[in-house]
């Protein structure tokens, strides 16, 4: 694979059981590139290692006054220099290619995983960790993958040189052959400690990145509550911890580097001292001494690759571990079934809770536990089915559909939707049925003031569709972002649309209009809304109340307010004591069994009536307002 051929048509299925297994999988999938890098590396290192032999032959030829051998030595020296230049050039080219292609493969795998998991990814892995994996960790993984072939070439070269020295000059060759392995493994006892310090540094850096990402994402909220300094102090402390950990790690690597300089120097001194004695005794020639001396000096270069591969592995191992953890995440449902890709139609049914959303109706769901609402919305989208159960659409389990068909059938908009940067036209350019015009979706979501704000903030266009939206829509208010996200979902026009608190940041007047707009635009389409707003609930065709993990009541909003105390407690925000008293009164316990006094019972009846009247009065005002507007 060459850089110009990226991206990969298929990045493959990674071995994400552990960090080392993932690194080995990457290496195996780049085998041709690694072999090419190894070949060029052998040419480069062999040419470098050949230089001392050529110099030794030239020195000895000069001592012996042999012009022929001197010319031969010069030719060999020129050939070695050419091999060195060519090998180094193409080794660098192959190494960079391996690095970039490995990083690109990892990024494609992460992108595919993010597309598969959707919004469930950030609920299972911190957003900062995803950012750290897709940026810095990708580079470190690529570094180790490409350095492995260069290290192999360096190790093979050292072995060959040692063998050559033993054959060329046994007396000094044995000293070098015995000393070089010691140099190579001398730093091994320090590597575990260096690796631990590097891991600590990476963990602290990852936490600092997560904190920074979360702080930036919630900056508007922090400013609203005056929490900037608190989070800034937290980031300062996290940053200082990263700095201290980096210094400790750097000290250990500096010690390893110093040993890598000191020990070759001692070996060089030993070779020179012993070689001089041998030369004085006439046991070796001057040219042979120069050859061995130069070889030891040159071998310090490939020995550096032992330090590099140790550093690369130490830094890439925690990065690979994080990447493997993200890549090992799976949807709770299996979308590789054999069913056809045709999108099913019909009622949406969740066997785990008993929730039924009839086809073509607007169903509102009220949950006593907000977290349970989020989990149920995720399950309705086929992202988190309970063990042994699956949401059914028209009697077809969603986990038996291919992923594209499942997502085409059911679209889930969570309570914190993300707006990508770009123009409004690009934001609404999503896979859709084509039946809903973007303008109609914007009108239904009551985005008139949002369009005006976008045009006002744009300097180069008067068309709101061409106005640019900043990253994550941070220039807009929470309610404006929520309405744009709702419009985007309405444009998609899926068979089933699941909305989780779509108007939680919108005022009551706008919320009432949105409820009516969604009802009209989604006519004859199945829509499920998780909400506790009376304005939305009153516009629903049917309301389902979940108490715990099962359906407790089904009916109209006003009916449930009158007949279901638990539902009324959630919708009207009753306290626990009020709800308990209401339950006693509904059961007639206060009147019959004397559990409360007649006076308390009368007061309780009055309070309950006032509360019901307040809810109904708000709904009647809304209806009167709509009639006046229609008349006008």
Buried (B, 14 or more C-beta within 10 A) or exposed (E): BEEEEBEBEEBEEBBBEBBBBBBBBBBEBBEEBBEBBBBBBBBBBBBBBBBBBBBBBBBBBBEEEBEEBBEBBBEBBEEBBEBBEBBBEBBBBBBBBBBBBBBBBBBBBBEBBBEBBBBBBBBEBBBBBBBBBBEBBBBBBBBBBBBBBBBBBBBBBBEBBBEBBBEBBEBBBEBBBEBBEEBBEBBEEBBEBBBBBBBBBBBBBBBBBBBBBBBEBBBEEBEEEEBEEEBEEBBEEBBEBBBEBBEBBBEBBEBBBEBBEEBBEEBBEBBBEBBEEBBEEEEBBBBBBBBBBBBBBBBBBBBBBBBBBBBBBBBBBBBBBBBBBBBBBEBBBBBEBEEEEEBBBBBBBBBBBBBBBBBBBBBBBBBBBEEBBBBBBBBBBBBBBBEEBBBBBBEBBBBBBBBEBBBBBBBBBBBBBEBEEEBBEBBBEEEBEEEBEBBBBBBBBBBBEBBEBBBEEBEEEEEBBBBBBEEBBBBBBBBBBBBBBBBBBBBBBBBBBBBBBBBBBBEEEBBBBBBBBBBEBBEEBBBBBBBBBBBBBBBBBBBBBBBEBEBBBBBBBBEBBBEBBBBBBBBBEBEEEBBEBBEBBBEEBBBEEEBBEEEBBEEBBEBBEEBBEEBBEBBEEBEEEEEEEEEE
